[in-house]
């Protein structure tokens, strides 16, 4: 049973990691807790649902569509709730993105109804038996997409010019600007990437949990936040590993200790880590925190 | 001759009409006031959304029908509804508002056991107004106050025939129970009703696993149930969670039958679970396959207003509550004068407590000594994406 539970943990952890990546990217370049991120995740799930249901799209098109829609939402978020807000008051953009969170959630309830809706079976279910474990085509698909997305992103951040610009901006806005980096453009791109990944995470979550609702964003946002803190602020590979770790911790505590205590353990571990390693497991990537 | 015959017949018709109207008057005492106020509590949003929405529509249909025929005691009915959001605190607030500000004669609802057990202990104090649930199924709750009624069947009454039929069809010897540790009725079923029923049949409960209402990931529980060798799964769950668990079972290749209780057997279970719902047994307190014209007339109206879908049992049960209130308001000497509010409420309470074999679309209403509905209902099985009644 242990191996099977490890797979469950990886599945859960992969979705946490995808949400946390966006958080940590945005925190890295803006030092901003972007609250609306959970709602972007929710809208990604609904975008995928409607593309499959009414657009007749296959699952890859739905994933791509949700990614593009959420990336555009990221752009809107920058123009609506980040840029116009005074930058010398650090709390102002935090409040404006909380406002955006509430608007997006209420809009979703108004347009889509407050009910949980079924996510269509977009992937043919098949079971594979490998030694003691059973893995389904759905699980392979979700893990495959999540991990390849993380690899591509890691490559992008570490080995491309834009990736370098993002890292430079995260280090110091003024210096990056002096070195010829268009900081405004970097912020925009960061929001697009983070939101696009959240959109994909939303669709994957819909496939995994079979049902989605306008209220799914909040708990995703909280889990994403924990993972970001665990992995180290602004640390993208840290968020990936911390996400998988949190998924494993939750599933294993649910399987071997008690299902009602699973949140207790994830939060207890978070507090312990922050006590002994305040910069997260893998070190923060922001100068103030280092 | 011709003329006088037609004259005689019209005379006779007039006499009949006169007699009918006087008989009607004798039966239905005239009420005072501009409107007869009935309170309604419905979980229109939150985990009980499908239950609350269909119940609210059903009560509105009943009120519309009654008002079209002259109201209650000649006075039109005003239904005052609040959304409880399926939250205990909201339900409690709404009850005080209905009793103290809106000054309703009686209340229909709340739906959920969690809401019901929060409100019931407050009724004997200052509230002193009838509440009447159309879905709450956790055993023992109506005993909390003489003002607490439930026009529905408790889980033990609902589930007994269902578990009997489920075990008979699938020949199960070992089960795992998965239940919601936060939802009152689901916990009652998972920790009390189901284990007792399984024990009575000599079925071994390998383990009881829990989750919390807002959980979305059930992989750990399903993997554990599979590794324990469960031959069947007993669910104490509401329909959304039940459907997600059934889908997770399908994903992990745990293809064993499922049996679920009061909150699970809503049409939403099939909608969300899709093929994973096939073969599942669910309990209910009403199933609308009765050919009586009044039942089918109600079905036609509710389906038209509910996006073409049948309601879970809370719908017809709520509809019947409104008609039982009409009966009690007219039969027990309610005046509807503002000064008589307290005595009117007491009269209604007395009438409901004595209700026997009152005809409704969900079946006959008979209140037992605990002020819960008596009898048993249908056994639901999912066959080809639809509920069928296995009790027939």
Interface residues (C-beta under 8 A of the other chain):
Chain A: X1 X4 X5 X8 X11 X12 X114 X115 X116 X117 X118 X121 X125 X127 X134 X136 X138 X139 X205 X208 X209 X210 X211 X216 X219 X250 X251 X254 X255 X258 X259 X260
Chain B: X45 X46 X49 X50 X181 X209 X210 X211 X212 X214 X215 X216 X217 X219 X220 X221 X223 X224 X226 X227 X240 X243 X244 X247 X248 X250 X251 X252 X253 X268 X271 X272 X273 X274 X275
